[in-house]
């Protein structure tokens, strides 16, 4: 198919612009360009490094980019004032989802993507330079081996069960901070297991509407149990 009959680049820019609108996000042309560049780089690296199982650029746009963008507003609301600085860890980040997207959209946040697979953190490190994101770092490590980081938000997208996530990554959350798991359907069994351990509890569950995605998505917000008494 010729580029003329399939103007994918133009189409993607338009769809991204509509997604910003639907999600209530203000985004300048620079941020939009960086996100599309990130997607193009991910496709390129994917051929060699298998960063993601999704190969189709149109699917990547929705299932990776829009899905991650859907968290930007809720995270911003949780952190309070617009423009407030924050420290965010993205655990089991893979090719930088949602971490790279958060770093593009919120340059005032310090975002660190953590993954145990070196080629994935190498890609994120490359993106930090290529997209001129001084607020984006990558750490090749298992999250449980790192020193406590005193983060405002520690998030993960399809990294582990809620209980495992809390057990492995919870110590990186500052006392007034939050663990936030990005999930599909509400994982009732995982919530039961988390509460059975007793250290962390679900503060609230926020349903997300991801543009162009016909599937359930939610954020599970968790706080330390003693912190809510």
C-alpha angles and dihedrals in degrees: 000000000000123000087242094062093041110039091182095163094053091042092052093050090052093047091048090051090052091048090055088052094048091049093047092240124151107218129172124217090258093059091046091050091050092051093051090046089051090052091050091049091049090054090049095049091042091069091064107021105034095226094166137014090227110090104170113093092215091054091045090054092057105030096041110022103032091038091055093042089057089069096053096080096045092047090049091050091050092052093054123218119051110253093025114149117242141173115230131183120199107201122205085007098170107187091357106287119182094351100071091046091050091049092051094048097041111036090174092065121085104224125190121189113206125194136156092221111085098205089057094052089044088058093050090048089051089051092051088061100034094050094039094241108155088171092063123087133171128210123195100211146098106267094232092060096058125094114256108279105198094229128180090215131015111189139177135186114209092334104129145321115301091252094051091044091053093044095048102034105022095094090065091065117094117233095265093036134102141235110218123190119195107217142166112225116010103274101223095176091052091050090052091051092047093051091045090062088051102206096100131027136192109261095187142329118234120199114219129208108210113198113251093000118121096197138089118266130175143168117231108207113202133187134183109272095232089048091065098050 
